[in-house]
Amino acid sequence: MLAFAPLHTATSAAATVVTWLADTLAPLTGGAATAAAIVLFTVGVRLLISPLSLAQFRGERRRTALAPEVRDLQRRYADDPGRLQSELFALYRRAGAGPVAGCLPALLQAPFFLVMYRLFATGDGHPHLLDEKLAGVPLGWHLGDGLTGPVVAVFGVLLAALLVLAWWSARRARRAAAATGTIAGAPTEGPGAAVLGRLVPLLPYTTVLVALVVPLAAVLYLVTTTAWTALEQAVLRRPQPEGIDAR
């Protein structure tokens, strides 16, 4: 199903980059060179899409500034959810704070994650990468392939990191909803709002579920990109001196 030319080409290109990075890092990282290369590859991807992440942050700040107007619309159209939804989107459009922009960084990462999954799930012309290891565990190893001491230790540390990061992201999602008066662009009041309010904070935990079924290399990608997001948010949301505009 995944064997078509564009994906094969992309996977081969990724293998070339990862192999070059691993060869460069080998004097410093030894047997963990390929794992370190995957981390650097992921950082490169995040730097590539960082302008979109910054645009996402700016959009969230604009939506936070619009919170009083959002609450006013919620009171005014409390009995007309359809009109409320259209008025909210019109408000966001005028302010340049469309909620859809917040999904772009995650969507753009999907192809890179798919390439990393394919590369270490099938080898796709580079089977030697499947045998590269991190703390004695092959990077192509899945949890379903068997549990040994090293496997439990390596996957345990990475899954624990993902759980902590998911908890942090869920808490941030709840705070953002409280600050903006919306959840994923939808009003926090009205039909379905309660269900959406419970569902959205749980979405970060899907990363943990994905990590249970993908090879170790892909788990490394997930941990690195999720940690990058947390660091990025911590830096961008740090208190700013008076008079500095995040635009």
N, C-alpha and C positions, 0 to 999 in steps of 0.2 A: 504493500500500500504506500510505503514511504519511498519506494525506489523510483524516483523520477529525476530527470536530468538537473533541473535547477537546484533541488535539495542536495543531490550528490555533489554538484559543483561547489555549493556553499559549504558542505561538510568537508570537502577536500581542502578548501581555502582555510577553514577553521583549523583543520589538522596541521596544515603548514605553519600557521601562526603559533599554535600551541607548542608544536615541536621546536620551532625556533626559540620561543621564549624558554622552554624547558632546557634546551642546550645552553642558552645564555645564563640561566639561573643555576645550572648544575654545580658549578664550583662553590656556590654559597649554600644551596639547599640539599645537595646530595640526592638521595633516593626519593625525596619529596619534590623534585624539580617539576614534574608534570603537574602535580597538585598545585604548586605555587604558580605555575603558568596559567592554570585555569582561573585562579583568583585574579591574576593580572589581566587576563582576557576579559573577565567580567567587569573589572574596573574600567577597562578601555571602552566596553559597551556603554557603561553608565556615563562616562565622560562624553561619549558621542551624543547621547540623548539628553545631556544636562541642560541645554537650552529649553527643552520642553518641560523638564522638571521645574525649572525656574519660572516658566510661564504658568505652570500648574499652581505653584506657590502664590504667585501674584494674583491669580484668579481667586484663590481661597481668601486672600486678604481683602480683595474687593467684595467678595460675598459676605465676609465678616462685617465690613463697613456698611453693607446694605441691610444688616439684620433688623434695624428699627423699621425700615420700609417693608421688609418681609413680614414682620409681626403685624404691621398695620394692614397689609393685604390679607393676612390670615384672619384678622378680625372682621374685615370688611366683607370678605367672600367666604365666611365660614360655612354657609349653607349652599355654596355653589363650587364644589371641588374642581369642576372642569374650568370654570372661569378663573379660579385661583391659580391653577396650573399654567394657563395661558398668560396671566398677568405676571407670574413669577418669571417665566421664560422671557417675556418682553422686558422686564426689569433687568435681568441678567444680560440680555442682548445689548441694551442701551449702555450698560456699564462695562461691557466687554469682559464679563465674568461667567461665560458659559460653562456649565458643569461638565460637559462632554470632554473638554480639554484635559480634565484631571485623569481621564482614562488613557490618554495617548502614551505616556511613558511605559505603562504596563503592557499595552498592546504592541508597542515597538520592540519590547524585549522578547515577546513570544517567539519570533523566528530564531533568535539567537539561542534561546533555551531548547527549541526543537532540534537545532543543529547539534548542540552539545549532547542532547539525549541520544540522537542517532549515532553520533560519533562513538560514544562509549557504550551504547547498547548493541551495536552491530559491528563496529570496527570500520565498516564502509570503506574498504580499501586500505585502511591503516590499522590492521589488527594488533600491531605491536603496542598501540596505546592502551589496549584493554588490559595488558599485563603490567602496566605501570602502577605503582602502589603508593598508598599513604598509610604510614604506620603498620605496614604489613598487609593491608587490605587492597586488592586490585581495584582500580578506579572504575572498572566495568562491573563491579560486584553489586548485586541487588540484595536486599534483606531476605528475599525469598530464596536466595541461593544457599542459605544456611547460616546459622549463628555460631560463631566461635568467639573466643575471648577478644581478639583484636576487632572483630566485626562489631560486637556489642559495644566495645569501648569507643570506637571511631564514630559509628552511627549514633550512639547514645549522646556523645558530646554535641554532634551537629544537630540532632533533633531537639536537644535541650535548648540550644541556641535559637533554633527556629521558634520554639514555644515561647521563649522570653520575648523575642522580637514580635511575634504575633500578638502577645498580650499588650505590648507597648503600642502597636499599631491600632489595636482595637480600642484602647483607652483614648488614643488620639482621635479616632473616628467619632467616638462619643462626645469628646470635647468640641470637635469641629461642628458637629450637629447642634450642640447647645449654643455655640457662638453665632452660627449663621442662620439658625432657625430652619434649616433644610437638611435632608439626608439624601446624598447622591443627587442633589438638584430637586428633590421632591419635598413638599412641605412636611414639617414634623407633626402637623395636625391634619385630621381628615381621614377618610377611608384608607385602610391599608398602612397608615403611618406607623402604627404600633408594630405590625409585623416587620415592616422595613427597618424600623429602629432596632429590632432584635437581630435581624439578619445581617445588616451591613457590618456591625462590629465583629461578627463571626467569620467574615470572609478572609481575613488574614490567616486564620487557622487552616484554610484549604492548602496553604503552602506546606504545612506539616503532613497533610494527607498525601500530597503529591510526592513528598520526599520518601514516603514509605514504599513506593513502587518504582522509583527511578534509580539508575545506577549512581554509585558514589560520586562520580564526577559531576552529575547533574545536581546532586545534593549540595556539593561545594558551590556550584553556581548559585543555587537558591539562597544559601546562607550568605554568600558574599553580596549579592544584589539586595537582599533584605536588610542586611547590616548597613549597606551604603545608603539605602533609603532612610533608615533611622538616623544615621549621622547627618545626612543632608537636611532632614527636617529639624534636627536639633540645632544645626548651624543657622538655618534660615529663620527659625522661629525664636532665636535668642533675643532678649530684650534689646531694643535699639534706643540710642540717644534721641532726645527730643529734636524734632526738625528733620530727621532722616526719613525719607519716603522709600518704601520697598519697590516702587515702580521701576 
